[in-house]
């Protein structure tokens, strides 16, 4: 089954404690992306990747890092999380830029 | 910055009625997509319309695009309770590889 898998689904942590949210897709998609969703703001793109070893900033990249060492995986790293990064995060993938995106089920992060 | 903005923010209709929502955007685009989200779940792609297309249909969905006005509309005909969800437009901008979403329209279909 074609899917985008994010882990964990829920996480409560404290300010400053590094965390990684994993994302994996099984569709051989080239384009992968991370979004955060906050009430009233819709989805905002954090980082995206056009292909392996090619990543670029979205509209809200501050405080986040990503890597794309393999085609299927695109982890999101918060080196020093802060409370303003409390949000619902989605990973998505598509064949190429501008193509329909397949979304994961989301990761709800709470940073205290 | 937010590229797309949906209007209205919320919509409540009776089952069987049509639902129309609009999306406006700021910069030139390659295509525009509509997505549905059920209650905090992942978004599901509904339809993609290219910048050189004016109208597209998929089942009970009808999408229009007016690039001169930088706007799009999504019409859901003969709505059902299962159409209750939030709907988002997303624009693939011409000058970069980002995908920008609006804040969404929340549609409630009353039985």
Interface residues (C-beta under 8 A of the other chain):
Chain A: X4 X31 X33 X35 X40 X41 X42 X43 X44 X45 X48 X50 X56 X58 X59 X88 X90 X92 X97 X98 X99 X100 X101 X102 X103 X104 X105 X106
Chain B: X1 X2 X4 X30 X31 X33 X35 X40 X41 X42 X43 X44 X45 X48 X88 X90 X92 X97 X98 X99 X100 X101 X102 X103 X104
